[in-house]
Amino acid sequence: MEKQENIYYIFQTLIVFNKNKFNLFNMDKYEDNVQGRNCVFRSIIEKLSEKKTHVSLSKKSDYIVFRMEILSSDFVSTKIAKHKLVDVFEEGDVDISKKEYDSLPYLHTYINLRNQTIFVEKKESIISASVLQSILSEFMYVNSSEFPINTFVVPVTEEVTFWNAVNQGPDQIYELDFELIAPNILGFDNSIKELMRNTRDEINSDSVNLKFANKHGLLIVTESYFDDLVKYTTRSGSWKVKVKANGETTIFSSSDIIKKGKIEEEISNFFDTHKLNSLLSDDEWHNHIEILKRNLDEK
């Protein structure tokens, strides 16, 4: 029987140390490097997992992040739910009455503590990708206030999606917008990373916005010129491309073209069913963690 796989959006959490938030009590506590940022991320998530209650993002918000469960030293599970009221009509002997019930449709969510990625189940009928990014951004902001950091959550993208957008109107490109977040993760060794490191160190900037424009749609977009920018934004920023294709002006955004992963449905069902089962063997639990690890390690 073929295994059922569910689609997940992949988001990257970015942590930037803020010099203005350092004081005598914390200035020697954190190292401003990849390991130090990952340590802070782990501390935030592990502290949240100790809470016995769910987290409502704000008084006005309809979204709730369920209590986090530590699955292993590297993986955490939770659910993101949308609260709504459902009308139910009940027929009595002489009339029909209406009652309101709370409904919380949810999305399975997994956090990879090793690389600060967050996998959220793709169900647009419950929560769209853009709203998910806002939820995760607010969630990180609210729960990181005790640390001397600024946080960002950006969609993980692939280089090919940028070039596909450019090729929609290669002869009529009006604008390119890039948002670059200060260096956070391993894997970048180019001029853009050096630029971002310098702006952070010299003027305490945690992000940079670059805009290239030609009002006549005559921008020349070559891989040799933009390759470093595009690679950098796949995990540490975002981009927008404004082109004219088929007579219509269109804006393509990396936030709408998020990289996706797959997680076997049986794995989610297993952790939902057995997370509190103390009788489960260590081997069976470990085997499912290994499958989850393979699913969460991006190809």
Sequence and secondary structure as in RCSB ss.txt:
>XXXX:A:sequence
MEKQENIYYIFQTLIVFNKNKFNLFNMDKYEDNVQGRNCVFRSIIEKLSEKKTHVSLSKKSDYIVFRMEILSSDF
VSTKIAKHKLVDVFEEGDVDISKKEYDSLPYLHTYINLRNQTIFVEKKESIISASVLQSILSEFMYVNSSEFPIN
TFVVPVTEEVTFWNAVNQGPDQIYELDFELIAPNILGFDNSIKELMRNTRDEINSDSVNLKFANKHGLLIVTESY
FDDLVKYTTRSGSWKVKVKANGETTIFSSSDIIKKGKIEEEISNFFDTHKLNSLLSDDEWHNHIEILKRNLDEK
>XXXX:A:secstr
    EEEEEEEEEEEEE GGG  TTTTTT  SSHHHHHHHHHHHHHHHHT SS EES TT  EEE   EE SSSE
EEEEEEE EEEEEEEE SS EEEEEEEE  EEEEEEETTTTEEEEE  TTT  HHHHHHHHHHHHHHTTTTSSEE
EEEEE   HHHHHHHHTTSTT EEEEEEEEE   SSS  SHHHHHHHHHHHHH  SEEEEEEE TTSB    HHH
HHHHHHHHHHHEEEEEEEEETTEEEEEEGGGS  EEEEEHHHHHHHHHHTT TTS HHHHHHHHHHHHHHHS  
